[in-house]
């Protein structure tokens, strides 16, 4: 024979059946949205870091040649830009690049954005690599002139 207490427990169990399904149906869209936005944020950070590294690679490559010949430095930077263009990933889409090479400074920039079906707006990123052109021969000459002027300190 069943007691009144056991009947109450059975009735409570039957009343709660299906409640987990309803809760999951209400919570899963929110969980999937947070997961998708987190994934896009990871892609955004990855692309920004990758293109920043590519910009510094192009600037440093050109900076080593700029001490000898500025035209050669421009060609080296442009070839690095061409090699790295579009290698950041599938979500980056079209990425614009820029090069500013002067006698004292070289700047390589990349600009693009992350877009997708779940994002209302594109998330714009920029990678910028900047280097000062060093001329070691001129630097050594300046140091030696300063030593002569200071009296050999």
Secondary structure as UniProt FT lines:
FT   HELIX           4..16
FT   TURN            17..18
FT   HELIX           19..66
FT   TURN            67..68
FT   HELIX           70..84
FT   TURN            85..86
FT   TURN            91..92
FT   STRAND          96..101
FT   STRAND          105..114
FT   TURN            117..118
FT   STRAND          123..132
FT   HELIX           136..150
//
